Structure formats: structure tokens, C-alpha cells
């Protein structure tokens, strides 16, 4: 019994020992498993006193939970270490130093504020730890900070979307309102550049301090209200924006005619603004924000997020999830995947510096060996199924996503369109993020503007401070048809009339809105320091005027200071000179049809052709022989007689005939042209100028006149005209007096002015003066406005509308009358009616070549016939003398005539009488005396020589007699039969 008890006791002790052993061994085994999981410490720095900080905190917790749940078998576990920066930059820096030194985190997410992030980035660069921050300030750049990864879109990425929105409504000026902080000012340079690309000017920058009280905000708003611009871009964070819009509504700036655009910092966090403020003071505001596709994953996540928020902050009212929370979720998810790629069972600690004598905590931080690997993995990562959409980080920068354009109506916002950098604005967006085709030919949906208006504001208005549009008008003497300024001596009321004033008034009436204005006269000086309207343009540039009208020419120099509308008159300037006296009273008008060089050339060719004919006919034609004086006279007589085709000398040489055929044609053309030109001069009265080109004035040292205050003075100086030869005038009467007197009598040789003035001058003095020379192009008259004025496009369109209507013709007729009765030459160079040598060069060349060729062939033939003389051994002089003697001798042509003329006549007579004797009855009445006379006439006639003659040759007698006999024989035979 006792042994069995002992045995039971032994078994019990062994069981207890085994249980104790297993109990002892289990913790050891668990400890080993725990040590096999790699821990990665990640620091989290947020402003937990802000709603955005709390939203991001919950998203980070859910992101880590989801990662650990999906990666339960992973050997890596991310341990978050949260620190609150408490809205203080020093607290953020202290939290970062603690996390890097004491915890030795391998990465830090945060801080969310740009000013806090700036210092933490420097720490990250020093210890080589990636800083993944949602800071949006564009002043923080990835290129300058290699360990900085931006997990949110920078505020500069929305500037092009805002600019596209401004361009969509054709607004030319905007006012930028931003808070006085690095975050607020960071967007201004990028926004300004984006607006300049679409030719929109930032007319004013309003800086609001976050600590400004309500009175200061209201004072700034009243200042903005006095300006013309009615388009405002607001870049304020929600707390300051709430107060700002309340005061804007109080100042009456949330009414019809105003346009407000808010940036994404407010649009994305609009849920944090009191709904009563939105409903009362933000109606009609437009906003842009990153587009987040509403997927089923996002809907389910939102529900989970709200439940977790209530757990973490049970005493706080629920806030809505925003894009910063989604970016935080996607950023932590990307970080976890990067850690999983580079992590292992052994996570190295920081590498300490060799020097142990640390002076500060910064020197004791050391460097991370894992940070560089994490950075490389994080710099280029993508989450195509991220909660925020296509979450892609390239080179450490989150890539832009489409922007959504919203319109605030009621207590919430309504989507009206989208923007992408590739396709611009569209009212619909495809699921893949690319803009769809424009819907209904509209880029945006229906918009409700401030003041419950559905009409887009034009973007500017005349200030409500009671001021009218200040229109400067030049007050100068003369040319009242264009502009005349009258000031009532009692009431000081300004009355402006004239062509330019009527056009301006009609243009203002053509605008689609009312535009009150008042005329302010301005004196135009004429001095070296103020030679033209440039002084008035500069005053407009310095904002002494809101507009400038009158006969103001658009020029490159003036466009440096002002913007011009489209011109409303023709362009260019030219010169007017006196006309010449009537040449029909000139006794020597008969020599004017031909220029002097043509007269000389024609005379020389007459002599040359006469000489050629004499050479060709001298040896074979008796009429070209005789005493030397007669032969010289024959050269001149024969050649000049062809001018009227009155020469009676016959020519025998074929060479001569060829030369004369060509020369007679030349003479025919010359005489016809001369006759036509002289007839035109005598019958048609033409107005001819005293000069035909302005350069003639320089050569002749003439004075030039111009209109006082005109830009023409400067142009003439640039054309190398002597400024001492300039004289300025103000009225048309002064123009007439100066031109009538001429340069020698204190006047001028020409007036140089713009075409509208010259038209008016010629309309009054159309019989005394004429426009000459080329027309130098200018841009014409236009209305001037300050640089960047929003009025310029509207007024230019109104100018076109007025120009196209009947009003322009009526106003021209009203002030300038009918110009059709005045002859004018618009800018064409005046040429003389005298014929020049250039017109007949071809004819003279043909005549010269013909005569020269005939002369050359004649001499070659002559030398060939007398080659025996050239073959002798005599000297050259003797040969030339012999040749000349032979040339002077008459050539014997007796051998060339085969029949004696007298013998031929006798045989013809004998035959004739034989025929009459054979038929006496046939010729009973033939008068022999008459026949003898005919025969004697025929026999006594000199033999007809071959040759060229204008006189009609005699009819051969034998032809007449034969025809008579044959006729009578035929009649007798008929009677006998």
C-alpha cells in the first residue's frame, strides 16, 4: 500500500516536472518567433489640433492595419511613432529630432505644414532618412532636397487649371488674394506665369495677414471695390477664408458682376467651413480641386474611416474625409510596400559618427543605412488602384491628376467640368481620366454666378466710387474737322466735336453695356522734348487718364506705354506739292514729247543712216554724185526727208533698200509716238507736280512742312532729312499759304502729313496741289487705353461694328464732304509725259544692226572686186589711196543693159504701123497725131531705171496703144460678122 503511494507520488512529480518544463519552454519558443519578425520604425508628425491632421491620422492607422492584415505572413512589421507638432515649427523640429535620435526611425511621414517641413527636410538630408510629406508649397522642391518625397500635389499644379478657367471667360485682368505666409506667397509666381501665357494680367495682389482683424479685411475689400477688375482668385486657408468671404458679402462684392475663384486648399476643405457661411457669403463662387473618382472601394473605406474616427475622437464632432486623408492613406501604403521590398530579418540601426565629442543633438544623430534604399524604392512608385485615384510618384513628386471645377450653390458644391493638362477644359470626364469630347458644344456646365446671375461677368466695371471714364482729348489748333475742343468759360463744361469724337461716341453706344465717360482736354506741345502725342500716351500710361481719343496714330513707340484698339481710319502718310503751270502756253511745247536724250539719239541715227545710204549708192547712182558739198548735203537731205517720206531720189542697191525698209519703220514708230504725245499735251490738261519725289527736296534744299505735334517729324528725321529745314503748321490755311509762297519766300516746297489730313486739304485746294511720292504705311488712327485694359477687346469689336455699318459713310460725308470732284494720285509716283530713250532702244538697235550689216557686206564685196589692188606690192598708203580712188569713181553699168531703149522703141513703132496698114478699114478713125504724140511721149521718155522711188512711174506707151488697137479690132470683127 505504501509502495503504491510512493509510485503515484513519483509519477505525479514527473508529470508536474514535465508540465513545468513545457511551461518553461513555451515562452522561450514564442520569444524566438517574435525576434524573427523585422520591425521598421516610422515616424509620424501631424498637427493633431487641426481637422486635417486628425483626418490624416485616422487614414494612416487604417493604412497600416490594412497592410498588416494583407501581409500577415510577412516578416516585416511597421511600427508607427506619432508626434504632435501642435501648429508650431519648433515643436515639429523637436519631434523630428526625437524620432531620429532616440527612436531611430527609418522614415518620417509629415509634417503637413510647409514651414515645418522645410526644417525637417534638412534633418532628413543629414541623416539620410526619407521625409514623405503632404506639404503643398512649391517653394519646397524635390531637386534641391534629395530625401524629400512629396505625397500631395503642390499648389502650383493647379495654376494652369485656374488660367484655363479664366481664359474660358475671356477675362483680361484678375486680382490675386493670398495670405501673408510662405504657403500663400508660394503660388503667386507660378499663377502669374500661367496667366501671362493666356495674355491675362494680374492687375493687383492683395495680401491678407492670417492675424488681420475684421476691420483690416474690410478695408482691403473696399480698396479692391474701387478698382476696375471684378475677377478675384482667392488662395486662403479655410479659417481665414471664412472671415474674408463674410466681409466680402458685407462690402457688397458677392453681387452681380463679380467673379470669384478659390484654390484647392479651400475647395478641397470646403466641408470644414461653416455651412451658414457658404450659404450666405459664397454663392456663385467657382473652385478647383483634385479629382477623386468615386469608386466602391472609396465608399466602403469612407464608412470604415468614420467608424474609426469616432473611436479615436469620441468627444469630437465628425468631420468629412478629404483628399489629404486619401493621400495619407496612399502614401503610407506606398511606404509599406517600399519597406517590404528592401526590408529583412535584420534592420540595421543608425551608423554613428566616429567623433564622440558631440556638441549638439544634431551631431549625435548619425546616418541611416536603410534610408537610401527606401528612398530609391519610394521615388518611383505607383498605386493604380489608390483611393485618391492614380497615385503615381515619379522622381519623388506626386504626378498631377485631373482637376474638378465646381460651382458653389446652396450649402454644397456642384461639379460643372474638369481640366487636364492634355485636353484642357471639358464638362465630362472618362473613367480612365482622359477628357471626353466637348458635350453640347459647351466646355462647362450651367453656372450660377454671384447675385444669382446666369450671365458670365465681363470681368471689369467702372469703379463704384462715382468716377467716370477719364478720356483725354488733345486740345490743339486747326483741323477742327477731326477734333475740336470747346470749354465753356462760365460752366467749364467741355464739348468735343469732330470726326474722331463722333466715331468714339458711336463706338461707346455700340458696347453691350453702359460706359459713362468724361472728356479731359490736354495741350499738345511742339518742341524737341515733346514732339508728338507721345507725351499724352505717357500720361495715359501713368494712369492720369483711363482712355485717349483723337487723331492719334498708332505707332510702335506709343504702343510701349498704351494698348490701342483697332484703327478706324486708313493708314499711311505722304506729301503734297504745288502743281505746275499749264504747259500748253509754252512756246517750246513741241520739243516736250521727247526727252533730250531721245532727240539726240534720233538725230544721230538720221545722220548715220544718210551716211550709210550715200556709201551704198555713191558709185552706182548719179543722184548721189557730184561736188563734195552737194554729196554732203545729199547725206543730210536724203536721211531727214524720210521723216516725212518726201525723198524723190531713187536707189539702186539692194543693200540700200534693206536699210531703208528698216529705217522707214523706225521713223514711222517715232513720228506716230511723237504725234500722240504732243496731241495729249495740247488737248488734255494734266496736273503735274513741281517735284515727283521727296528726295528731290533734299537735292534742291527745299523746306518741308508738317503738322504741329505730329509723329511725322520724327519719321522725316529718321529718313535723313535736315531738321533745320522743317516748318510746322496747324491749319489748312497755313498749309496753303506755305505752299503758295515756296521755300524761297518763307514757305515750304512740300507738306508731309497723314493721308486723312491730306485728303481734307486736297478736298479744299484740289486745283492747286497734288499728292506725290510713295505712301509710307502706318497703322492709322486708334483709341488708346492703359496697358492691359479690359476695355480694349470690347472697344475694338465695337469699332469693327461701326466701320461695317452705314454710320461711317455718313460721318465721313458730314465732316469731309464729297472728294470725288478732286483729282488725286494716291501715293503713286508722278512720271513725265515725255517719251524716253528706254522706250525705243530696241528699234534703234535693230536699225543700227541692219545698217551696220549692210555697210559691212558692201565693203567686203567691194574689197573682193578690187582684190588685185590689194595684191600689189605697193605700200599700205598707196593701196588705200588706190582703193579710195576706185570707190570715188562711177561704176560702169553699160554692159548690164542687153537692149538699147531707142531700138526697142523703133521696132515697136514699125510693128504698130504695119498692123494698121494691114487693116485700114479697122482703124478708120485712129488719130495718127495722137498716136505720134503717145509714141513721141514714149520714145522721148527717159529709160525707167530700176530703183526705189515714191513717185508714180509713167504707164508704158506700147501698152496703151496695143490695148486700143486690140479693142478696135475686136469691135470691127463683131460688126463684119
C-alpha positions, 0 to 999 in steps of 0.5 A: 500500500505504501509502495503504491503511494510512493509510485503515484507520488513519483509519477505525479512529480514527473508529470508536474516536472514535465508540465513545468518544463513545457511551461518553461519552454513555451515562452522561450519558443514564442520569444524566438518567433517574435525576434524573427519578425523585422520591425521598421520604425516610422515616424509620424508628425501631424498637427493633431489640433487641426481637422486635417491632421486628425483626418490624416491620422485616422487614414494612416492607422487604417493604412497600416492595419490594412497592410498588416492584415494583407501581409500577415505572413510577412516578416516585416512589421511597421511600427508607427511613432506619432508626434504632435507638432501642435501648429508650431515649427519648433515643436515639429523640429523637436519631434523630428529630432526625437524620432531620429535620435532616440527612436531611430526611425527609418522614415518620417511621414509629415509634417503637413505644414510647409514651414515645418517641413522645410526644417525637417527636410534638412534633418532628413538630408543629414541623416539620410532618412526619407521625409514623405510629406503632404506639404503643398508649397512649391517653394519646397522642391524635390531637386534641391532636397534629395530625401524629400518625397512629396505625397500631395500635389503642390499648389502650383499644379493647379495654376494652369487649371485656374488660367484655363478657367479664366481664359474660358471667360475671356477675362483680361485682368484678375486680382490675386488674394493670398495670405501673408505666409510662405504657403500663400506667397508660394503660388503667386509666381507660378499663377502669374506665369500661367496667366501671362501665357493666356495674355491675362494680367494680374492687375493687383495682389492683395495680401491678407495677414492670417492675424488681420482683424475684421476691420483690416479685411474690410478695408482691403475689400473696399480698396479692391471695390474701387478698382476696375477688375471684378475677377478675384482668385482667392488662395486662403486657408479655410479659417481665414477664408471664412472671415474674408468671404463674410466681409466680402458679402458685407462690402457688397462684392458677392453681387452681380458682376463679380467673379470669384475663384478659390484654390484647392486648399479651400475647395478641397476643405470646403466641408470644414467651413461653416455651412451658414457661411457658404450659404450666405457669403459664397454663392456663385463662387467657382473652385478647383480641386483634385479629382477623386473618382468615386469608386466602391472601394472609396465608399466602403473605406469612407464608412470604415474611416468614420467608424474609426474616427469616432473611436479615436475622437469620441468627444469630437464632432465628425468631420468629412474625409478629404483628399489629404486623408486619401493621400495619407492613406496612399502614401503610407501604403506606398511606404509599406510596400517600399519597406517590404521590398528592401526590408529583412530579418535584420534592420540595421540601426543608425551608423554613428559618427566616429567623433564622440565629442558631440556638441549638439543633438544634431551631431549625435544623430548619425546616418541611416543605412536603410534610408537610401534604399527606401528612398530609391524604392519610394521615388518611383512608385505607383498605386493604380488602384489608390483611393485618391485615384492614380497615385503615381510618384515619379522622381519623388513628386506626386504626378498631377491628376485631373482637376474638378471645377465646381460651382458653389450653390446652396450649402454644397458644391456642384461639379460643372467640368474638369481640366487636364493638362492634355485636353484642357477644359471639358464638362465630362470626364472618362473613367480612365481620366482622359477628357471626353469630347466637348458635350453640347458644344459647351466646355462647362456646365450651367453656372450660377454666378454671384447675385444669382446671375446666369450671365458670365461677368465681363470681368471689369466695371467702372469703379463704384466710387462715382468716377467716370471714364477719364478720356483725354482729348488733345486740345490743339489748333486747326483741323477742327474737322477731326477734333475740336475742343470747346470749354465753356468759360462760365460752366467749364463744361467741355464739348468735343466735336469732330470726326474722331469724337463722333466715331468714339461716341458711336463706338461707346453706344455700340458696347453691350453695356453702359460706359459713362465717360468724361472728356479731359482736354490736354495741350499738345506741345511742339518742341524737341522734348515733346514732339508728338502725342507721345507725351499724352500716351505717357500720361495715359500710361501713368494712369492720369487718364483711363482712355485717349481719343483723337487723331492719334496714330498708332505707332510702335513707340506709343504702343510701349506705354498704351494698348490701342484698339483697332484703327478706324481710319486708313493708314499711311502718310505722304506729301503734297506739292504745288502743281505746275503751270499749264504747259500748253502756253509754252512756246517750246511745247513741241520739243516736250514729247521727247526727252533730250536724250531721245532727240539726240539719239534720233538725230544721230541715227538720221545722220548715220543712216544718210551716211550709210545710204550715200556709201551704198549708192555713191558709185552706182547712182548719179543722184548721189554724185557730184561736188563734195558739198552737194554729196554732203548735203545729199547725206543730210537731205536724203536721211531727214526727208524720210521723216516725212517720206518726201525723198524723190531720189531713187536707189539702186542697191539692194543693200540700200533698200534693206536699210531703208525698209528698216529705217522707214519703220523706225521713223514711222514708230517715232513720228506716230509716238511723237504725234500722240504725245504732243496731241495729249499735251495740247488737248488734255490738261494734266496736273503735274507736280513741281517735284515727283519725289521727296528726295528731290527736296533734299537735292534742291534744299527745299523746306518741308512742312508738317503738322504741329505735334505730329509723329511725322517729324520724327519719321522725316528725321529718321529718313535723313532729312535736315531738321533745320529745314522743317516748318510746322503748321496747324491749319489748312490755311497755313498749309496753303499759304506755305505752299503758295509762297515756296521755300524761297519766300518763307514757305515750304516746297512740300507738306508731309502729313497723314493721308486723312489730313491730306485728303481734307486739304486736297478736298479744299485746294484740289486745283492747286496741289497734288499728292506725290511720292510713295505712301509710307504705311502706318497703322492709322488712327486708334483709341488708346487705353492703359496697358492691359485694359479690359476695355480694349477687346470690347472697344475694338469689336465695337469699332469693327461694328461701326466701320461695317455699318452705314454710320461711317459713310455718313460721318465721313460725308458730314465732316469731309464732304464729297472728294470725288470732284478732286483729282488725286494720285494716291501715293503713286509716283508722278512720271513725265509725259515725255517719251524716253530713250528706254522706250525705243532702244530696241528699234534703234538697235535693230536699225543700227544692226541692219545698217551696220550689216549692210555697210559691212557686206558692201565693203567686203564685196567691194574689197573682193572686186578690187582684190588685185589692188590689194595684191600689189606690192605697193605700200599700205598708203598707196593701196588705200589711196588706190582703193579710195580712188576706185570707190570715188569713181562711177561704176560702169553699168553699160554692159548690164543693159542687153537692149538699147531703149531707142531700138526697142522703141523703133521696132515697136513703132514699125510693128504698130504701123504695119498692123494698121496698114494691114487693116485700114478699114479697122482703124478708120478713125485712129488719130495718127497725131495722137498716136505720134504724140503717145509714141513721141511721149514714149520714145522721148521718155527717159529709160525707167531705171530700176530703183526705189522711188515714191513717185508714180512711174509713167504707164508704158506707151506700147501698152496703151496703144496695143490695148486700143488697137486690140479693142478696135479690132475686136469691135470691127470683127463683131460688126463684119460678122 
